[in-house]
Amino acid sequence: MHLAAKCLLQDTMMRSSLARVSRQLSSRQLSTKVGFVGLGAMGRHMAANIAASGTATTVWDMSGDAVDFAVGKGCAGAADAAGAVAGADVVFTSLPRSVDVEALADSLLAAGALPENCVWVDTTSGVPDVSQRIYAKVADACGAKFLDCGVAGGPKGAEAGALAAMVGGDADALATASPVMAHVMGKVVHVGPSGAGHAVKSVNNTLLAAHIWVAYEGLLTLAKLGVPMETALAAINAASGRSLVTEERIPNHVLSREFDFGFALDLMRKDIGITMDTLDAIDMPAPALRVVNEMFCMGEAKLGPKAEHMEVVKVLEDMCGAQIKKAD
């Protein structure tokens, strides 16, 4: 057989093999059932994206409006959490706090409602040791595998299916859930055993808070020297002092004074607080991170818990008599 003919045959065989694998993966995905509990600013978009992939997705939330939104995006609504997870291969939760997740786990286990051997992906910004407790509880009770899955990217990232995920738990459980997670996560990193995902998420958000605060201090210094904010940011973002905060958050959500990212100050404080508890538990000094905690505590006290997290700039602005805003 001529070389060209051999190459053509090999190419045809490879295309056939890839098509067969693709059909197998699609069939497996379509046969997967997902239960989703918690349809807040993040959860509703995650559930909608999973349903949009053709995966059967049943949802529940305390808010009827949130359930109606998800149903309008192709999900099926359930009367309660047990109904949402019934028969699910993969369960997702997106709840306010770890105590809510643990209460849900206790309730489902008491009712015998958590499916055996399911994978539970918890995208709550959670507490590592609570996640470890849930991991042990559900494994012992019904063989379920609990993944603590910290996510970053905010509501817009959730809507776009582009969240960054930091996952703690068993690698085989992550492999099982990954085809579904691919519809809501842009990047998934397995960071370690149970609890590690939520630990990395809290530290990530504490670092974000640090970047926010020091960027504000630096920019307000330049504002008092008469440097226009757009000019200062253009220079910084072309140099080594740039970060997500200077490249995206401040230009898009602060210069306009709209403060519309969609992440409340109390949620940021919760994540920083988780990091502080972790530092105390392992006797870690971390003086700079502890100062960040103090600054955001002050911001929450002055602005209130439901202020947008980027609004902490107002505390500094009041101190120094300058503003971070577009030039008049």
Secondary structure, DSSP 8 states (H G I E B T S, - for coil): --HHHHHHHHHHHHHHHHHHHHHHHHHHHHH-EEEEE--STTHHHHHHHHHHTT-EEEEE-S-HHHHHHHHHTT-EE-SSHHHHHTT-SEEEE--S-HHHHHHHHHHHHHTT-S-TT-EEEE-S---HHHHHHHHHHHHHHH--EEEEEEEESHHHHHHHT-EEEEEES-HHHHHHHHHHHTTTEEEEEEEESTTHHHHHHHHHHHHHHHHHHHHHHHHHHHHHTT--HHHHHHHHTTSTT--HIIIIIHHHHTTTS---SS-BHHHHHHHHHHHHHHHHHTT---HHHHHHHHHHHHHHHHH-TTSBGGGGHHHHHHHHT-------
